[in-house]
């Protein structure tokens, strides 16, 4: 995508929406809907949300998740972390060998 591009998903998704971020930085604004889950997959890490505003940055050796509103749950092969509003977390990229 081009810098500054915006994407709006206007689909009737009742249970699960999975988004895959391949590279770079993206800001997500997810509106809450009871019974619906949204998962963002980014370089081997899954970020699960219900309703929130957050940014995912895929960088050379890690992924940075920053939560502006609400909360998210971050899952990789080694840990599960709940991240709340105003917090950020750097996670080593599981798809990059050390």
Steps between C-alpha positions, in 0.01 A plus 500: 500500500602858448591707807190667638262260323183407689306179478147456627344155527123519473404134501254308711750296698319327782768294675860539383700733275868419443727771355858429393758779513804411292729795572524859620272685738120501512245663730184302568169643627271212591141568610360269767232254398385234746605152393747613232876461529767665288852355472795678340783266396836675474827313439412197713320692777122517546328806647140430607258789549135564576475877462801730510741732321857372472810510280715206386851570370695212346867588535822314419533300822176565688134599485378807687135509611367831639147529641328838478152389620362180650718190531648219293636154567835410341584134433821352369654158548657598835251724676156655526484863610199724571580858403284790620434854385809724496743205514738354243690174465799393290498135406794323334397384153450123512549482122856641523779267604740633760 
